[in-house]
């Protein structure tokens, strides 16, 4: 005699009709048993996938801080290295070698083509904008927001304001910008000349903040931007840059006394644009505050081994020869008269 099923009167099991409603579940037959097995596997598959999905989601959520850490690590390992420390040269205008434009009201500006304050001259030349991206390598390569960047360079004739004959009372082609949230500073200027002994370049100093620019010893980086040969040649073929043609042809990045140690590999600006619309120069600048700055107007001009470019004097002294562009007593075009020392080449 068969046992009575506990499902008597219901006729179903897990929503399925029982073929033998008066028998135990185990006595419903092979077809019913196979159906029950397949149904349970589907349920297990569903829950298994759900658990796996939840597990993956948990892993993703748990790794959010790791991802953020990886981002900063990746930034530091993206190939950007600390910008080489270089000499500020004999015409910095930062108080380390004579004039100090950084103490003048109005020095924080983006358009540096004209003089400011009591001076009013404007430098002529092919338009150029300069954009430097300052990164804090000590913090993993994040943008170095809030740093103050002082930029200066020579004019179309190769002269430096504050120093060269005829423009000692001018302060154009000098200015300071404060890095934005992306660590960027931007300047509007003109393309500089190539003067004897130096590859075309732009000087800059990086300070911790705007308040620190009044003392040149506060600089956390001093370096230079090198300009590409093809762009130099295009610019120097235009009126006003005639003297630069021969000066550029006389040297290369490898023979330059500043960029020559490595060909300016990490200081060569990326340039876009043309003669008509002007040029846009960009450079990524890695600054490491954990290292001791070795550039600027240090004894020996910042040249390894304590040497100095011809004519340059130790920090704090004026060079014996005229700057590019000439000084009183200089010959035409800034060329020293016979017997005078050659102009410094920084």
ChimeraX attribute file (.defattr): number of C-alpha atoms within 10 A of each C-alpha:
attribute: neighborCount
match mode: 1-to-1
recipient: residues
	/A:1	3
	/A:2	8
	/A:3	9
	/A:4	11
	/A:5	17
	/A:6	13
	/A:7	15
	/A:8	13
	/A:9	9
	/A:10	12
	/A:11	17
	/A:12	15
	/A:13	12
	/A:14	8
	/A:15	7
	/A:16	11
	/A:17	12
	/A:18	19
	/A:19	15
	/A:20	16
	/A:21	20
	/A:22	19
	/A:23	18
	/A:24	16
	/A:25	18
	/A:26	10
	/A:27	16
	/A:28	15
	/A:29	12
	/A:30	10
	/A:31	9
	/A:32	17
	/A:33	14
	/A:34	10
	/A:35	11
	/A:36	14
	/A:37	10
	/A:38	11
	/A:39	12
	/A:40	11
	/A:41	11
	/A:42	11
	/A:43	10
	/A:44	12
	/A:45	11
	/A:46	12
	/A:47	12
	/A:48	12
	/A:49	11
	/A:50	12
	/A:51	12
	/A:52	12
	/A:53	12
	/A:54	12
	/A:55	12
	/A:56	12
	/A:57	12
	/A:58	11
	/A:59	11
	/A:60	13
	/A:61	12
	/A:62	11
	/A:63	12
	/A:64	11
	/A:65	11
	/A:66	11
	/A:67	13
	/A:68	11
	/A:69	13
	/A:70	13
	/A:71	15
	/A:72	16
	/A:73	15
	/A:74	13
	/A:75	18
	/A:76	20
	/A:77	13
	/A:78	10
	/A:79	8
	/A:80	16
	/A:81	17
	/A:82	19
	/A:83	19
	/A:84	20
	/A:85	21
	/A:86	26
	/A:87	24
	/A:88	26
	/A:89	24
	/A:90	27
	/A:91	27
	/A:92	29
	/A:93	22
	/A:94	21
	/A:95	17
	/A:96	20
	/A:97	20
	/A:98	17
	/A:99	16
	/A:100	16
	/A:101	19
	/A:102	21
	/A:103	13
	/A:104	11
	/A:105	9
	/A:106	13
	/A:107	20
	/A:108	18
	/A:109	16
	/A:110	18
	/A:111	19
	/A:112	23
	/A:113	23
	/A:114	17
	/A:115	22
	/A:116	19
	/A:117	11
	/A:118	9
	/A:119	13
	/A:120	12
	/A:121	15
	/A:122	16
	/A:123	20
	/A:124	16
	/A:125	21
	/A:126	22
	/A:127	19
	/A:128	22
	/A:129	18
	/A:130	23
	/A:131	17
	/A:132	20
	/A:133	19
	/A:134	28
	/A:135	28
	/A:136	20
	/A:137	23
	/A:138	16
	/A:139	17
	/A:140	18
	/A:141	23
	/A:142	20
	/A:143	21
	/A:144	24
	/A:145	20
	/A:146	20
	/A:147	26
	/A:148	25
	/A:149	27
	/A:150	26
	/A:151	21
	/A:152	26
	/A:153	25
	/A:154	27
	/A:155	26
	/A:156	25
	/A:157	22
	/A:158	24
	/A:159	27
	/A:160	29
	/A:161	27
	/A:162	21
	/A:163	25
	/A:164	22
	/A:165	20
	/A:166	15
	/A:167	18
	/A:168	14
	/A:169	16
	/A:170	23
	/A:171	28
	/A:172	27
	/A:173	24
	/A:174	32
	/A:175	25
	/A:176	26
	/A:177	22
	/A:178	23
	/A:179	24
	/A:180	17
	/A:181	11
	/A:182	14
	/A:183	20
	/A:184	24
	/A:185	22
	/A:186	21
	/A:187	23
	/A:188	18
	/A:189	28
	/A:190	24
	/A:191	31
	/A:192	29
	/A:193	30
	/A:194	27
	/A:195	26
	/A:196	22
	/A:197	20
	/A:198	22
	/A:199	30
	/A:200	26
	/A:201	24
	/A:202	18
	/A:203	22
	/A:204	25
	/A:205	26
	/A:206	27
	/A:207	24
	/A:208	19
	/A:209	16
	/A:210	18
	/A:211	11
	/A:212	16
	/A:213	23
	/A:214	17
	/A:215	15
	/A:216	21
	/A:217	16
	/A:218	16
	/A:219	22
	/A:220	22
	/A:221	27
	/A:222	26
	/A:223	22
	/A:224	26
	/A:225	24
	/A:226	24
	/A:227	22
	/A:228	17
	/A:229	15
	/A:230	9
	/A:231	16
	/A:232	19
	/A:233	15
	/A:234	12
	/A:235	24
	/A:236	22
	/A:237	13
	/A:238	13
	/A:239	11
	/A:240	15
	/A:241	21
	/A:242	16
	/A:243	18
	/A:244	24
	/A:245	19
	/A:246	13
	/A:247	17
	/A:248	22
	/A:249	12
	/A:250	14
	/A:251	15
	/A:252	16
	/A:253	23
	/A:254	14
	/A:255	16
	/A:256	19
	/A:257	19
	/A:258	25
	/A:259	24
	/A:260	14
	/A:261	12
	/A:262	12
	/A:263	16
	/A:264	19
	/A:265	12
	/A:266	19
	/A:267	20
	/A:268	20
	/A:269	23
	/A:270	16
	/A:271	18
	/A:272	12
	/A:273	13
	/A:274	15
	/A:275	14
	/A:276	8
	/A:277	10
	/A:278	17
	/A:279	21
	/A:280	19
	/A:281	22
	/A:282	19
	/A:283	19
	/A:284	21
	/A:285	26
	/A:286	24
	/A:287	26
	/A:288	20
	/A:289	15
	/A:290	10
	/A:291	11
	/A:292	10
	/A:293	18
	/A:294	17
	/A:295	23
	/A:296	26
	/A:297	26
	/A:298	19
	/A:299	16
	/A:300	17
	/A:301	23
	/A:302	24
	/A:303	18
	/A:304	11
	/A:305	7
	/A:306	11
	/A:307	13
	/A:308	21
	/A:309	18
	/A:310	16
	/A:311	18
	/A:312	22
	/A:313	21
	/A:314	18
	/A:315	20
	/A:316	14
	/A:317	13
	/A:318	16
	/A:319	21
	/A:320	14
	/A:321	23
	/A:322	27
	/A:323	28
	/A:324	28
	/A:325	27
	/A:326	24
	/A:327	22
	/A:328	11
	/A:329	14
	/A:330	18
	/A:331	14
	/A:332	10
	/A:333	14
	/A:334	22
	/A:335	21
	/A:336	22
	/A:337	14
	/A:338	9
	/A:339	6
	/A:340	13
	/A:341	15
	/A:342	20
	/A:343	25
	/A:344	23
	/A:345	21
	/A:346	27
